Every structure is written in C-alpha cells, then in structure tokens.
Amino acid sequence: MRRHRDVEEVLAGYQRRYATGCWTVWGNLPPAKVWHLRRPAPPTARATVPTTPTAPAPAPAPAPAPTTLVGGGR
C-alpha cells in the first residue's frame, strides 16, 4: 500500500507542475481521467551558468573629430 501511495504522490507532483488541463472520458468503463501535460522547458544557457555579478558595460568610444583638409588637396 505504501508503494502505491508513493507512486500517487510522484504523479500528483508531476501533474501540479506540468498539467494544463484535466477531463473525464465517460466512454471508458470505468470512466478515466485524462491529464494534458506540457513538456518541461529545456534548460537555457543562462540557467546552467553560475550567476556572477556583472561589470557595467564599457562606455562607447568617442566619435572621431571631423577631418579638415588644408592646402592644395592634390
């Protein structure tokens, strides 16, 4: 009996975490509960990298001064 209860607890946790809907199929004998589950999201690179404080972004380089030609321009 304990093993059955443990399995029910695992299933209930999975349903709480991933269920998006539940309905009863009355055509079955006995009627069956059907759970619609969503797939767990894949881990992202951000989630797998340890979090560290980030340094502020460097300031953009100043724009170059306009060039003025002096002389003959040849």
Secondary structure, DSSP 8 states (H G I E B T S, - for coil): -HHHHHHHHHHHHHHHHHEEEEEEETTSSS-EEEEEE-------HHHHS---------------------S---
